[in-house]
Amino acid sequence: MIKIILPSQLDEYTQGERELVLETERADLCLADVINELDKRHQGVAFRLVDEHGNIRRHIAMFIGEQMVRDLAVPVAPNARVQIVGALSGG
Amino acid sequence: MSRQQLLVGTRKGAWVIDSNADRSVWNINGPMHLGAVVSHFVADTRNPSQRLMSVGSGHLGPSVFLSNDAGASWREASTPPAFSVEPNGAARSVDHVFWLTQGHASEPNVWYAGTSPQGLFKSVDHGDTWQEVLGFNHHPDFLEWRGGDKDGTPDGPKLHSIIVDPHNKKHLLLGMSGGGIFESEDEGETWCALNRGVAMDFYPPKEDGSEYEFGHDPHCMVMHPQQSNRLYHQNHCGLYALDRAQGTRWTRIGDNLPKEVGDIGFPIVVHPRDPDTIWVFPMDGSGQWPRTSPNGRPAVYRSNDGGESFVRQDRGFPQEQAWWTVKRQCMAVDQEDNVGVYLGTSNGQLWGSIDGGENWQPIALDLPQIYSVEVVSLP
């Protein structure tokens, strides 16, 4: 079971859902798979997180556990906690 | 007399402001997309119930939203503008959709979009799905035209002022803040630079004395809606006019503005029926380029003779210590006999004149920083 934590900036796409559970026993998932699954549940959300060339957007941070990652190919363990953070920078 | 509706895009969302029939009372409605950067909010004159809005949060990337009920409800484009990998291997990513222009009257489903980094996009389904105009974005000389993406405006070079000639749907014009003005006669398949006569004094002079063909910094360009040969543009290096029927060389009409004001600015608008009448809002382009009203005294300048002479119009504006300016999409005119002129400021004020700029009244004073103003005549 992978737990996905979402920021408030995505409320418009997720109807306010901030925490999702991805039921899986697979050991071969990567972060891109998690984002794709998220997009299946909330269409359009992936393009808000990842640009047209598969790069995580500049002001989006993704954590697997406590580790921030910038690469969607990073493996995600079946019991991982994935948190997506929208930058609070700006004014 | 018609009721007018102002569509206002800001750094923090969008508002709609409606007037009564004599334009003396204005009602502010909104916000929409509160917190999002709305670079451009436009209505479709071919279909009054259709509206498009460029929306970006700054964090979640760019998008376009569509409304088919005059803004009562919105939905996101199913395929927003996005770059493909260029033939040279470059893989740019759209940061924000900066400009929206409706297509020709004969093609009611067509829209164009300009982005930052600079790119041209087209939709043939009312803005729901967007494709690159490859004749422009993948032109072999495109990188040379635009330079690198760090060149140009501080928050990213912008493709703007997309113009579809109302008398010839194949005739397109656009401006790049890092690159100059370009023209197509075949609906975007091929393009030519249109910058002769335009100063580029931020570059060293060419040793052979010739002009730069491109690399210029146009801020805003307009075509007269009835006489499409008549073009004007406000540039980083002055204010220019071009009668396209007479050739391809721009004339610097900004030399006719007062020297203490100068001819640097962002917006320019043209009278809906008289091609000789224009309005500009000069800003301070001296020294460190503060981009404020010159000497803190905001004023519109109007010409009734194609730029041969200008009249200062500041009645109603603060007369001192007002350091705002007006961005390139933030000035608009209505279609009334006594033309209404509207401008939105960098400190969130919306001003209007219902007598062609003679007298100015505040319409809203406390909006976020204004990024675009468009006018719709209501039935």
Contacts between the chains, C-beta under 8 A, distances in Angstrom:
chain1	res1	chain2	res2	distance
A	9	B	57	6.3
A	9	B	59	5.8
A	9	B	60	5.9
A	10	B	60	7.4
A	44	B	76	6.2
A	44	B	78	8.0
A	47	B	61	6.7
A	47	B	63	8.0
A	47	B	80	7.0
A	47	B	82	7.9
A	48	B	60	4.0
A	48	B	61	5.8
A	49	B	60	7.4
A	51	B	61	6.4
A	51	B	82	7.6
A	51	B	93	4.0
A	51	B	94	7.7
A	52	B	82	3.6
A	52	B	83	5.9
A	52	B	84	7.6
A	52	B	93	5.9
A	52	B	94	7.1
A	53	B	83	7.8
A	53	B	85	7.2
A	53	B	91	4.4
A	53	B	93	6.1
A	55	B	93	6.8
A	57	B	59	7.2
A	57	B	60	7.0
A	57	B	61	5.3
A	59	B	58	6.6
A	59	B	59	4.1
A	59	B	60	7.9
A	60	B	59	6.6
A	60	B	60	7.4
A	86	B	57	7.9
A	86	B	59	4.7
A	86	B	60	6.9
A	87	B	59	5.4
A	90	B	58	5.8
A	90	B	59	7.7
